[in-house]
Amino acid sequence: MWSEKLKNKQAIEEMFQNGSVPSLQEVLHNREQRVKLLATLLERYPEATALSIKCNIPGPIKNNDMIFSLFQHGMMEMENRLSEKGCKVLYKKVLNLKTGPEGFILVSADAFSVKLQSIQLEEQSWGRLLDVDIFYRKEGILQGVSRSELNYPNRKCLICDQEAKVCAARRVHSVTTLQDKIKEILLHTSDNL
């Protein structure tokens, strides 16, 4: 169910006007903590597959009520997809951080089949605003599953047809252009409910 907040057109239009603005130091520290948490969780559940779910939000504002609502909807949608495939959830954690909301789900399922479900979610119009990474342990080492391992192309940019990572690294599109595209995606989605 698409939350009422995500249907509010005025809230969508204003979604980048206020919210938490983390420092680069906080972002880097959070990335390090995320990897440590995933490693710890997969030590505790060595046969599990771990999902790390975040939002793709360009610009300085990384969290507010609208971004958190989008994240919650993405978490719920991913859980529903896993449930439909018979995946048993072993662990779930949500962090509402200044650097952006994050979710962690551990399931008893094959990492590659879970990655396929995450790709299908990320390919939906609003799902493109999510980042779902899949991890598992192989010989005691944390491993990620890439799209290419399932013969899927890398994610495309929200604006053009290039790879998203290439555009981001080169800063091809302005933050404002990317934020306007996010609002357009959410407005279009809310119109079609």
N, C-alpha and C positions, 0 to 999 in steps of 0.2 A: 504494500500500500504506500503510495507516494504521500509523504507527510504534508500537512496543511501548510507548513512554513515554505516548502518547496513549490507550492502552488501560488504563493503570494507574489504577484508581479512587482509590486513596489519594493518588497524585500529583496527580490532578485536584482532589480535595478540598482539597489543601494548596497549590494553585498560586499563591495570592496572599499566602502567609505570608512569603515571602522573595524577594529579587531586587533588581535595580538600581532605584534611585529617583533619576531625574535632576532637576535643578533646572529652574525655568521658563526660566532663561537658556540652559541646555543644550538644552532642547526648541526654543526659538526659533532658536538658532544652528544646530541640526541641520536645521530646516526651510529655513533660508536656504542651507545647504550642499547640501541635496537639490535645490533649484531650480537652483543653479549647476551641479551635476553633470549634471542632465538637459539643461540648455542646452548644456554642453560636449559631451555625448555626441551630441546631435542636430546639433551643428555638425560633428562628426566623421563622423556617418552621417546626412546631411541628408534622405535619402529614407526613412529608417526610422521605425517607430513604437516609442515607448518605453513600457514598463510600469514603474510604481513600485508595489511591493507591500509592504504593512505589515500589522500586526495592529491591530484595534480593541480596545484594552485600557484600560478605565476605571480610574482610581485611580492612586496614586503608583508602584506597581511596574509597570515597562514591559518588563522582560526578565528571564527566568530560563530554566532548562532546558525547562520545559513550554511556555512562550510561544515559545521558539525552535523546539521540535519542531512546534508548530502552524504556525508560519511556514514551516518547511521543507516540511511537507506541502502547504501552500498553493502554494508556489513550484513544487513538483513537479507538482501537479495542473494549474496554469496552463500549465506547459511542455507537459504531455501534451495538453491541449486545443489548444494552438497547433500542436503537431506533427501532431495528427489533421487539422487544417485545412490542412496543408501549409506552414505558416509556417516560414521558415528563421531560426534564431536567429543574429544577427550579433554579439551581445555579451551577457554575463551577469556580474553582480557581486552578491555578498551581503555585507552589513555587519551584524555582530553588535554593536550599539551599546548603550550604557547607556540611551538613549532608546527602545530597541526595535529588533528586527531589521528590516532593510530589504533589498529586492531590486530589482534593475534588470535588465530584459531588453529588448534591442532586436531587433526582428524586421522582416523584409521583408514587410510586409502592410499592408493598408489599416487606418487607425486606427479606423474605425467598425466594421469586422468584428471587430477585436481587442476593442473595447469591448463588443461583444455577447457575446463569449466570457467576458469578465470579469464582466459582469452575471450570466450564467448560473451562474458559479462562486459569486458573492456571494449568490445567491438560495438556494443549498443551506443546510441548517440550520447546519452548522459553517462554511460559507463566509461566513456573515454576520459572522464574527469577523475577516474579512480586509477590507482596503481596497486595491483595485486601481485605480490611476489611470492613464489613457492620455494620452499626449502625442505631438505631432508638430510639425513646423515648417511654417509657412505664411508665405511671403514673409519668411523669416528670423526670424520671431517664434515663440516657444514657445506652443503652443496645447494646451488640454486638451479632452477629449471628455466631454460630460456625458450623463447618462442621458436627459435631456429631448430631446436631439438625436436619440435613437433611439426617442422616444415611450414611454419607460419612466418610471414615477413615481420620485420621490426615494426613497432607502432609508428603510425603516420602523424605528422604534425596536425594540430587542430586547424591551422590556417591554410597550409599548402599540402602538396602531395609528397613532400620530402619526408625523410625519417625524422621523427620528433627529436631524437638525441642530437642530430646534426644541426637542426634549426636552433635548439636550445644552446648548444655549445657555441655556435656562431652568433647568437642573439639576433637572428634574422628578423624576428617580429618584435615589436614593442610590447611592453607589459600591458599597456592600455589596449592594444589590438587583441592580445590573448584574453584579457579579462572581458572585453566586449564579446568575444566569441563564446566564452563560458556562459555569460548571461544570455546570449542568443540561444544556446543549446538548452539551458534550463527553461527559458521562456517558451521555446518551441515544444519542449516536453510537457510543460504544464498546460499548454494549449490543447494537447492531444490526449488528455486524460479522460 
